[in-house]
Structures are given as structure tokens and as C-alpha cells.
Amino acid sequence: MGTIPEAVAAMLAVDGPLPDDDHHGYEWKWDGFRGCARVADTGEARITSRSGSDHTHRYPELRDVFGAALGGRSAVLDGEVVALNAAGRPEFVLMQRRAMYEPTPELRAEVPVVYFAFDVLRIGDESLLDVPYEQRRALLAELVRPADGRLVVPPWYTRADLTPDQLLATAAEHGIEGVVAKRLDAPYLPGARSPSWTKHALRQTREVVVGGWRPGSGRRAGTLGALLLGAFDDEGDLVYLGDVGTGFTDHALDHLTGVLAGLVRAASPFVTELPRDRALGAQWVEPTLVGEVVYRRITPDGRLRHTAWRGLRPDRTPDEVRVP
């Protein structure tokens, strides 16, 4: 007894307009880090990132929250680790504080995290992967009884409750990232990006690999001015996607400056020749750092335009970041 179940690779949604019918359930799209919660019948738990890394050490306040909620049953849950702002809503900037620093008691008190469980994939020895989404959601509500605010089972809706347009309007009003539609009869497909799930985000975001940086000037002299961004193509080469010079908090600038100093390399990691003005004064780094930007559009030649930095993604690996 007491064995922690194996992790299940996350099922992923496709981007697109939300289906507006009676065959789908609708959930909020949460602004945090995806996490597979693996819980033994003793209550011991591990949280595995989408890339398969064990991130339990990042969230020590969540280690003992699952056992009481599951009543001594082992389980595998799918969900999101989020940091809530003063209004009680997930805020990605706060999650960045947890991503950048060790989870000291002081930081945990300042930026507590919560696990939002939105699916159940295993209970005891029974796999639920082939059980339709609608039934899994009912089992989740029945079997997971949160004992305190560190574990939340968020609501879901059908068209009888709210239409997709109403949900998106509510998301926009309350600063929620977006809405996900899931077919009521759909099984859980580990590791697949399936049209059974459709997501509609209210802002366009993209994961990127950092391949270099340009020094700042003026108020940002002595630190970075812009990050040079890329993604990997099918041949495994790093393709230049553009740069980002806005959206950095002072904490992010300090942290990134220190991290980048340890990744220096002599030559550009990009297979693409950068525009001269973008490469001027560039400092190259090993392409091991994954981040996320918000952007307005992608040009026909694949460059991101009007970008702003959102933060690091330690839950992703560089090989997951592909050319758009």
C-alpha cells in the first residue's frame, strides 16, 4: 500500500471558436501551470508538470491537501496550479514569483498557490481514461471533497446554463484567461491534442525559447533590453521568431539577468540570420530557457509582432516549443 500512481500525460485542446451546442461542457481556462496530481492511499502526493518533470518541491503547501479530500483513496487528477490575486482570481504574474524563487515560508505566505482539479483520471486501481468526460466530471465532484481552500474543484457548465458567448463575456469581465469546450462523450486521450477539446483564449500567447538578449539602455542600462526568441522546426533547428522588450517586472529583470549570465555561448544558436538591428550587441545563450509572450499577430514570415513578456515556463521543455 502507499504506492504513488504513474503520471498521465496531459490531454491538450485545439485553438478555435467554441462549439455552441448541447454536446459540450464548458470550463474556464485557468492562468497557471498544468499539473498531474498523483496521490497514494496514504495521502502522499506528487505533482508532475506537462513535460513530465516532478514539480512537487515547488509547491510544498499542496503536499498534504489531497489525502483528506480523497478519503484515503489513491487517485490521479488533472488540474492547474494557480496563484490567486486579492480578488480570488488566478494571476500569471504571481505564479512567476513562485517560478523564479525557492518556495521559502515567506514567499509561500506572500504568494500561496491553489490546485484547481478539473478532471479525475484514476481512482484506486480503476483507470477512468475511457469514461466519458461528463461522467468523469460527476465522479470528480462526488469523490473529491476539498478540506480547505488549497484544493478547489471549479465549476463547469452546459449550454443550458450559459452559452459560449455568455461565458466569454463573463471571462472578459472578470479577467479570466478564456474558456475551454469539452465533448461530453469524449474519453481522456493522454498526450494528444484533440478536437474533442477546443480552447478560446481572450489573448494570444505563445511559448518561446530564449536564444539571446540585447543589453538595455537608459533606465535599464546594465540589465537586459530585449530577449531574442525562437522555436524549433521539424529538423531540430532553432528558428528566430522575434524579440520582446516590454512586460518585464523589476523582479523578472533581476532574475533573468542572473539566469542568462550562466547560459552564455559564443555563437548564435539560431539557424536563421537575424536582422542586423536585432543582432547588434546581442549576447547569445544556450537555448534551454522557455518563456511565454503575449502577441498581437504573426507575420507571413513567421515573426511575432507587438510582443510583451509574460514570464518563464519551468513546466515546459525547449523541445516542446515548435515553430508556429
CORCOR-V789920 format. One line per field, one symbol per residue. ss: DSSP state (2 for helix, 1 for strand, 0 for the rest). A space follows every 10 residues. Layout:
ss->???
This chain:
ss->0000000000 0111100000 0001111110 0011111110 0000111100 0001022222 2200222222 0000111111 1111000001 0222222222 0000222222 0011111111 1110011000 0022222222 2220000000 1100001100 0002222222 2222000111 1110000000 0011111111 1000111111 1111110222 1001111111 1100000111 1111000002 2222222222 2001000001 0000022220 0111111111 1111001100 0001100111 1100000222 0100
